[in-house]
Amino acid sequence: MDFTYLTEIVYLISAILFILGLKGLSHPETARRGMHYAEVGMLLAVVGTLVSGKILTWDFIIVGIVVGSAIGAAMAIFMPMTAMPQRIALSHAFGALAAVLVGVNEFIALSKHGEISQALMAALGFEVLFGALTITGSLMAFGKLSEMISGSPVTYKGQNFVNILSFLIAVGIFVYLIFNPTNSAMFYVMIGLSLAIGIFIVLPIGGADMPVVISLMNSYAGLAAAATGFAIDNKVLIIAGSLDGASGFILSIVMSKAMNRSFANVLFGAVGSPQVNTAGLAETRPITRFGIEDTKFVLEQAERVVIVPGYGMAVAQAQHAVRELGDELEKQGIKVEYAIHPVAGRMPGHMNVLLAEANVSYDQLLEMEVINPSMDTVDVCIVIGANDVVNPAARTDKGSPIYGMPIIDVDKAKTVIVMKRSMATGFAGIENPLFYEPNTKMLFGDAKKVMQELVTEFKKV
């Protein structure tokens, strides 16, 4: 029975659902619905492929479905929301690995019959080139995010030259293969070189730039998937990969803009290496320490409180305690809002995801551009584990690596309470003068524990 037309119809429906899903992700209120659209679209795409009549043997298909489902289920069930950036990095690596394996299989199968045209070789080459560097680049990002590898940039003299030269050589081999598609040795050399490039391009990138790295890897994985679609004549892969590649690239631009950085600066700027010994500064410059009772007293006098979450909140898994504190403040008639910086955390939308998991209302989540104009009317601003995104040096210090980066203007609030474990620097590795301002109070400790203690104090009333 010919299922060709049925498969094409299913692919068309899948493509429409992918587009609707991507559109839904543009706003927090429609994000959940958008994810459901995309999930159904992917299910239909898989089913459409399975019934297309092109399956030669079901043995490996069944094994792949079982193993893949088991890995996916384990990642979804056992990985906490705080580890979402690491999970996404792994997903990019798996997707790119699939693209490379398909490309290698197609190359081997077609090489035996000498049937690789220049156009097909261009698709295969592009697929494995970007797929291979995405595999290792995403694994490197996973290592940095999970702290298996140092989050600080690892640099050496002439590194940028070596990276650029390596990439140009890989592209040169890619062009050579288009005109000489039967040279299998050069094909595998290109794959090996691409794998090495993925490691070397992420190695010098610091933790401060991880949101851009993740979105860029997302774009590369999408491009590899689209090329796979051309190589095996699968239209839904072309559409899905193109959407993924384009959206990831646009998101990378948005992230770079949010940091007032160019792509070149993100890839080669090595922001994140420690530059200041803050231990000595903490001794020579005065700070104002606050305790739980002091913090409670100040909050009770407030009419408007703004909470600024950062990666410290994610590490402490404090999002639920943060929401509980917000609820207690609202019971006393205090207006509570959350200021979200686009690159807070280690992936785009990291803080939104965590607060949504804690059932914080979407209308309380305010973007930086919305909250900043009225920050001087805020009675108390609570900064939870955020550092670089609230650092006023970005406005004043032309020598700072984050100079020009848009920040949340928390220093303009009447009182700023900064919750941190210590005086350690953020991802950018630079001192934050906010900590020494007269309106700033430092509340040291684990964010979750501190928040729970505050909630307990408020419930005593």
C-alpha positions in Angstrom: 0.0 0.0 0.0 1.3 3.4 -1.0 1.4 5.8 2.0 3.3 8.5 0.2 0.4 11.0 0.1 -0.7 10.2 3.6 2.9 10.8 4.8 3.1 14.2 3.0 -0.2 15.3 4.6 1.1 14.3 8.0 4.3 16.2 7.4 2.4 19.3 6.4 0.3 19.1 9.6 3.5 18.6 11.6 5.1 21.7 10.0 2.1 23.8 10.8 2.2 22.6 14.4 5.9 23.4 14.6 5.2 27.0 13.5 2.3 27.4 15.9 4.5 26.0 18.6 7.3 28.4 17.9 4.8 31.3 17.9 3.3 30.2 21.2 6.7 30.4 22.8 6.9 34.1 22.2 4.8 34.8 25.3 4.7 33.2 28.7 0.9 32.8 28.7 1.0 30.8 25.5 4.3 29.0 26.0 2.7 25.8 27.5 0.2 25.6 24.6 3.1 26.1 22.1 5.0 23.3 23.6 2.0 21.0 23.3 1.6 22.0 19.6 5.3 21.2 19.0 5.1 17.8 20.9 2.1 16.7 18.8 3.8 17.9 15.7 6.9 15.8 16.5 4.8 12.8 17.3 3.0 13.1 14.0 6.3 13.5 12.1 7.7 10.3 13.7 4.6 8.4 13.0 4.4 9.7 9.4 8.0 8.5 8.8 7.3 5.1 10.3 4.3 4.5 8.0 6.0 5.9 4.9 6.8 2.5 3.6 10.5 3.2 3.5 11.4 1.2 6.6 13.6 -1.8 5.5 13.8 -3.5 8.9 12.1 -2.7 12.2 14.7 -4.3 14.4 16.9 -1.2 14.9 13.9 1.1 14.7 12.3 -0.6 17.7 15.6 -0.7 19.6 16.1 3.0 18.9 12.6 3.9 20.1 13.0 2.0 23.3 16.4 3.3 24.1 15.6 6.9 23.1 12.4 6.9 25.0 14.2 5.6 28.1 16.9 8.2 27.9 14.3 11.0 27.3 12.1 9.8 30.1 15.1 9.6 32.5 16.2 13.1 31.6 12.7 14.5 32.1 11.9 12.7 35.3 15.2 12.8 37.2 16.8 16.1 36.0 15.5 19.0 38.2 14.4 22.2 36.7 17.5 23.8 38.0 19.5 21.6 35.6 17.4 22.6 32.6 20.4 24.3 30.9 22.5 21.1 31.1 19.6 19.0 29.8 19.1 21.3 26.8 22.9 21.2 26.1 22.7 17.3 26.1 19.6 17.4 23.8 21.5 19.5 21.3 24.4 17.0 21.4 22.0 14.1 20.8 20.3 15.8 18.0 23.6 16.7 16.3 24.8 13.1 16.8 21.8 11.8 15.0 22.4 14.1 12.1 26.0 13.1 11.8 25.2 9.4 12.0 22.6 9.7 9.2 25.1 11.7 7.1 27.9 9.1 7.6 25.5 6.3 6.8 24.2 8.0 3.6 27.8 8.7 2.5 28.9 5.1 3.0 25.8 3.7 1.2 26.1 6.0 -1.7 29.8 5.8 -2.0 29.5 2.0 -2.7 27.6 2.8 -5.9 29.3 6.1 -6.8 26.0 7.9 -6.8 26.9 11.1 -4.8 26.1 14.2 -6.8 27.7 17.5 -6.0 24.4 18.8 -4.6 24.0 15.8 -2.4 27.6 16.0 -1.2 27.0 19.7 -0.3 24.1 18.7 1.9 26.0 15.8 3.5 29.1 17.8 4.1 27.2 20.7 5.6 25.2 18.2 7.8 28.3 16.5 9.3 30.4 19.7 9.5 28.0 21.6 11.7 26.6 18.4 13.3 30.0 17.3 14.5 31.1 20.6 16.0 27.6 20.9 17.7 28.2 17.5 19.3 31.4 18.4 21.1 30.4 22.1 21.5 27.2 21.1 23.3 29.1 18.5 25.4 31.6 21.2 26.4 28.7 23.5 27.3 27.2 20.7 29.4 30.5 20.2 31.2 30.8 23.9 32.0 27.2 24.2 33.1 27.5 21.1 35.4 30.9 22.4 36.6 32.6 19.2 35.4 34.8 21.7 33.5 35.8 25.1 34.8 33.3 27.8 33.8 36.1 30.3 33.4 37.5 30.8 29.9 40.5 28.6 29.1 42.8 30.6 26.8 46.2 30.5 25.3 48.3 32.7 23.0 47.1 32.6 19.4 43.9 30.7 20.3 41.6 32.8 18.1 43.9 32.4 15.1 44.0 28.6 15.6 40.3 28.4 15.9 39.6 30.5 12.9 42.2 28.7 10.8 40.8 25.3 11.8 37.3 26.3 10.8 38.6 27.6 7.5 40.4 24.4 6.8 37.3 22.4 7.6 35.3 24.6 5.2 38.0 24.2 2.6 37.7 20.4 2.9 34.0 20.7 2.6 34.3 22.6 -0.7 36.9 20.1 -1.9 34.5 17.2 -1.2 31.7 18.9 -3.2 33.9 18.5 -6.3 35.5 15.2 -5.2 32.7 13.4 -3.3 34.4 10.0 -3.6 37.3 10.9 -1.3 36.2 9.2 1.9 39.5 9.9 3.7 38.9 13.7 3.5 35.3 13.2 4.6 36.3 11.6 7.8 39.2 14.1 8.3 36.5 16.9 8.1 34.4 15.1 10.7 37.4 14.7 13.1 38.4 18.3 12.6 34.9 19.5 13.2 34.7 17.6 16.4 37.9 19.3 17.6 36.6 22.7 16.6 33.5 22.2 18.7 35.8 21.7 21.8 38.1 24.6 21.0 35.4 27.2 20.2 33.6 26.6 23.6 36.7 26.2 25.7 37.5 30.0 25.8 33.9 31.0 26.4 33.1 31.9 30.0 30.0 31.2 32.1 28.7 34.7 31.5 28.1 33.8 27.8 26.5 30.4 28.3 23.0 31.7 27.3 24.4 32.7 23.9 26.4 29.5 23.5 23.3 27.4 24.1 21.1 29.3 21.6 24.0 29.2 19.1 24.3 25.4 19.5 20.6 25.2 19.0 21.0 27.0 15.7 23.8 24.7 14.6 21.8 21.6 15.5 18.8 23.0 13.5 21.0 23.7 10.5 22.4 20.1 10.6 18.9 18.7 10.8 17.8 20.8 7.8 20.8 19.6 5.8 19.9 16.0 6.8 16.4 16.6 5.4 17.9 17.6 2.0 20.3 14.6 2.1 17.5 12.0 2.7 14.7 13.9 1.0 12.6 14.4 4.2 10.6 17.6 4.0 9.6 17.8 7.6 13.2 17.6 8.7 14.0 20.5 6.3 11.2 22.6 7.8 11.8 21.7 11.4 15.6 22.2 11.0 15.2 25.5 9.3 12.8 26.8 12.0 15.2 25.6 14.7 18.3 27.0 13.0 16.7 30.4 12.3 15.1 30.8 15.7 18.3 29.8 17.4 20.3 32.3 15.4 17.8 35.1 16.1 17.8 34.2 19.8 21.6 34.4 19.8 21.4 37.9 18.4 18.9 38.9 21.0 21.1 37.5 23.8 24.1 39.3 22.4 22.2 42.5 22.2 21.0 42.1 25.8 24.7 42.0 26.8 25.6 44.8 24.4 28.1 42.4 22.8 28.8 41.3 19.3 28.9 37.7 18.2 32.7 38.0 17.7 33.1 39.4 21.2 31.1 36.5 22.7 33.1 33.9 20.7 36.5 35.4 21.2 36.2 37.9 24.1 36.8 35.4 26.9 34.6 37.2 29.4 34.5 35.3 32.7 38.0 35.0 33.9 38.7 36.1 37.4 40.1 39.6 37.3 39.8 40.9 40.8 40.7 39.5 44.3 37.5 40.3 46.1 38.6 38.8 49.4 40.8 41.8 50.1 38.1 44.3 49.0 35.7 42.8 51.4 38.0 43.7 54.2 39.0 47.2 53.1 35.6 48.5 51.9 32.6 48.6 54.3 29.5 46.7 53.6 26.2 46.6 55.6 25.2 43.2 56.8 21.6 42.3 57.4 20.0 39.5 59.4 16.6 37.8 59.0 14.9 40.2 61.5 16.4 43.3 59.9 15.2 42.1 56.5 11.7 41.4 57.8 11.4 44.8 59.4 12.4 46.6 56.2 10.0 44.5 54.1 7.1 45.2 56.4 7.5 48.9 55.9 7.5 48.6 52.1 4.6 49.2 49.7 6.3 47.9 46.6 8.9 45.1 46.5 10.8 43.9 43.4 12.6 40.5 43.4 15.5 40.1 41.0 16.3 36.3 40.6 19.7 35.1 39.3 21.6 31.9 38.9 22.1 31.7 42.7 18.4 31.1 43.1 18.6 28.2 40.6 21.6 26.7 42.4 19.8 26.8 45.7 16.5 25.6 44.2 14.9 28.5 46.0 12.2 29.4 43.5 9.3 27.9 45.6 10.5 29.6 48.8 10.7 32.9 46.8 7.1 32.5 45.7 6.1 31.7 49.3 7.7 34.9 50.5 6.0 36.8 47.7 2.6 35.3 48.9 3.3 36.4 52.5 4.1 39.9 51.4 1.0 40.2 49.3 -1.1 39.1 52.3 0.1 42.3 54.0 -0.9 44.4 51.0 2.6 44.8 49.6 2.9 44.9 45.8 5.3 42.2 44.6 6.9 42.0 41.2 9.8 40.1 39.6 12.4 41.8 37.4 13.7 39.4 34.7 17.0 40.1 32.9 17.1 38.2 29.5 20.5 36.6 30.3 20.1 35.9 34.0 21.0 32.3 34.6 22.6 30.0 32.2 20.1 29.7 29.4 17.6 32.0 27.7 14.5 32.3 29.8 16.1 30.4 32.7 14.5 32.5 35.4 11.1 32.5 33.7 11.1 28.7 33.6 12.0 28.4 37.3 9.4 30.9 38.5 6.7 29.4 36.3 7.5 26.0 37.9 6.9 27.7 41.3 3.5 29.0 40.0 4.4 32.6 40.0 1.8 34.6 38.1 3.0 35.6 34.6 1.7 39.1 35.0 4.2 39.6 37.9 7.2 38.8 35.6 8.4 42.1 34.2 11.2 42.5 31.6 14.1 44.8 32.2 12.8 47.5 29.9 9.5 47.6 31.8 10.8 47.7 35.3 13.8 50.1 35.0 11.9 53.4 34.4 10.1 53.0 37.7 12.9 51.4 39.8 13.4 54.7 41.8 9.9 54.2 43.2 10.7 50.7 44.5 10.9 50.6 48.3 12.8 47.3 48.5 14.6 45.4 45.8 15.7 41.9 46.7 18.5 40.5 44.6 18.8 36.7 44.8 22.1 35.3 43.5 22.3 37.8 40.6 25.5 39.6 40.1 26.6 40.8 36.6 23.0 41.7 35.5 22.7 44.2 38.3 26.3 45.5 38.3 26.2 49.3 37.9 29.8 49.2 36.6 28.1 48.3 33.3 27.0 51.9 33.2 30.0 53.7 34.6 33.2 51.8 34.2 34.5 52.0 30.6 37.3 49.5 31.4 34.8 46.8 32.6 34.2 43.8 30.2 30.5 44.3 30.8 30.5 48.1 30.1 27.5 49.0 28.0 25.5 45.9 28.9 21.9 46.8 29.8 21.3 46.0 33.5 18.4 46.0 35.9 18.8 49.4 37.8 18.4 47.9 41.3 20.8 50.5 42.7 18.2 53.2 42.1 15.7 51.5 44.6 15.4 53.0 48.0 16.7 49.8 49.7 18.6 46.9 48.1 18.9 43.6 49.8 21.4 41.3 48.2 21.3 37.6 49.0 24.5 35.8 48.4 26.6 33.0 49.9 29.7 35.2 49.9 31.3 38.2 48.3 32.4 36.0 45.3 32.2 37.5 41.8 29.7 36.5 39.2 30.3 34.7 35.8 32.1 37.8 34.4 34.7 37.6 37.3 34.5 41.2 38.2 33.7 43.2 41.4 30.2 44.6 41.9 30.3 48.1 43.4 26.5 47.7 44.2 27.5 45.7 47.3 29.2 48.8 48.9 26.5 51.3 48.2 24.9 53.0 51.3 21.4 51.7 50.3 22.6 48.1 49.9 22.3 45.5 52.6 24.1 42.1 52.3 22.2 39.1 53.6 24.6 36.1 53.4 23.5 32.5 53.3 21.9 29.8 51.1 19.1 31.5 49.2 16.6 28.7 49.9 17.3 28.5 53.6 17.2 32.3 54.0 13.9 32.6 52.1 12.4 29.8 54.2 13.5 31.6 57.4 11.9 34.8 56.2 8.7 33.0 55.3 8.6 31.5 58.8 9.1 34.9 60.4 6.2 36.4 58.4 3.9 33.5 59.3 4.5 34.1 63.0 2.6 37.4 62.7 
